[in-house]
Each structure stands twice: as C-alpha cells, then as structure tokens.
C-alpha cells in the first residue's frame, strides 16, 4: 500500500463527523420519503394502481435529491447503500452510522407529516390511504386483494428474492456513482433515478417496493394502528434483512474485484522490475565483455625489456666502430697514394 493510499484509508476511518453530510442525508431522506408516501397513498385511490407512476415518482425523487445533496454525502439516502459504502471504504464508519440515523429519522418525520395531512373520514379512513403506502408481503402485499380471488399470494420467499435482487441493483449502481472521496459523480443523479425506477417496477406489486429499510420503517410506525389486515411492524424485519444481505453481497464482490485488480497490478510491476533487472544484467555482461577485450589487447602489446635495449645499444656501438675503422682504412689508403 502506497503512502497516498494509506492516507486515504486513514481519512475514511477517522472519527471526523461531516455535519453537512448528515444534514444532507436528513433533509434529502425526508423529502424523498414524503414524496413517495404521498404518491403511494394518494395515486391508487385517485387514479387507480399504477406501478409505472410509482416507479417514475420514486426515481425522480431520488434523482433530484442526489443532484442537490450528492456533493455533500454522496446522495446515499439508504442504509443499505451506506453500509456497502462503509464496507468498501468509501464512507467512514462514524459518518456512515450518522448517515443511517439521519436517514431513519428523516423517514419517521416524513411518515408523521403524511399522517397529519392525509384526509380521513368514515368513508375514507386512514386504512385506505396507508394500505397503499406500507410495505408488506402475503396479506400485506399491494396485490393481496386481487390475488386472493385466484387463491394465491406473494409469500415470504418471493418477497425476499425480489427485494434482494432489486436492492443489489440499487447498491451496485450507487457504489459506481460515488467516488473514492464519498461524493457523487456527475452522472449519479441519472444513475440512481434509473436504478430505483427499475427496482420499483418489479417489486411494487409484490412488496410495495421498499428497497430501503428507512422507507419501510417511517411509514410502518404510523400505519401500525390504522386497522390494516397485517401489522406493518411485524413484517418490517424482512425489509431490513434483505437490504443488509444485498449490501453485503455487493460489498464482497467489490472487495474481491479490488483485490484481484491489485494483485494484477503487482504482478505487472514485478514483471517490469524483472525486465529492468534483466536489462541491467545484459548491460553489465556487455560491459564485462568490453573490459575483457580491452585487457586482451593490452596483453598482446609487450613493453621492450632492458636486455633488448642493451642489445640494441651494443649493436649501434658495433656499427659505429665498424664505420670508424672503415673511415680510418680509407684515410690510410689516401695517405699512401699521396706519398707516391
């Protein structure tokens, strides 16, 4: 691990609390869940049940809040997303816990506001409104009345499967939309809007499209005594277990992928180092060969010895003596000739 990566890891696990991030998660969660609760409660009674309308409203709510608050906290608004971000080290532990608390508090406040503003009467009791806004399975399902006529129901297994699959999609999309500093990327709003819309489309008829533990909790608290067929609080645990399971699955996959990527990078670096070593060895061998050839050339050249120098000197002296004798002989001959 490099020094920069170590500093990044230390900053993520540091106890520093992001006040702006916590406030963003609180306000954003409140507005998202208020919109979802109101649309879910009012639209089926006024316009008839429509999964497309609920999906569009949910996707737009998450997209808008991610666009507004994403630069402060990453626009998580979901305990499952926050848990996964903590596991892969994109959100610090302290901030992550604070974010989850803020998300749940925002959902509870939104549920309280909805209970206050919903119109109720003998002809339109609270049960009529809350039945379309709470999350549940089997008799608590949105489609329970229609399915009972056919003698079937969406049981717990079906509910678990669809919630886990949908939440995996959402958590995976969210992690891809959050950078290493825990802030939302440029395309985060669009990514999250589409992910939640897709999740709602195939989970709404079965579970009312929770996809978020905070969303299920906020409305369940105030709808618990509204006279519903099944108590929302008794089924609430499903909508916490499924997102946590989905977050763990996504986090494990991401961590394994990061480990494999790091291993491949280390292998490439090791190959580069080995190649550099081989180049240095080849260069050293070439230098040694050059030095050996130079040494052989120096061995071929022999310095003249002192004996050779003496011999050369003696030869020169002998030649000089011979030359002098020759000159003297000529002088004698010339003198004889003159006397004659």
Buried (B, 14 or more C-beta within 10 A) or exposed (E): EEEEEEEBEEEBEEEEEBEEBBBBBBBBBBBBBBBBBBBBBBBBEEEEBBBEBBBBBBBBBBBBBBBBBBBBBBBBBBBBBBBBBBBBBBBBEBBBBBBBBBBBBBBBBBBBBBBEEBEEEEEEEBEBBBBBBBBBBBBBBBBBEEBEEEEEBBEEEBBBEBBBBBBBBBBBBBBBBBEEEBBBBEEBBBBBBBBBBBBBBBBBBBBBBBBBBBBBBBBBBBBBEBEBEBBBBEBBEBBBBBBBBBBBBBBEBBEEEEEEEEEEEEEEEEEEEEEEEEEEEEEEEEEEEEEEEEEEEEEEEEEEEEEEEEEEEEEEEEEEEEEEEEEEEEEEEEEEEEEE
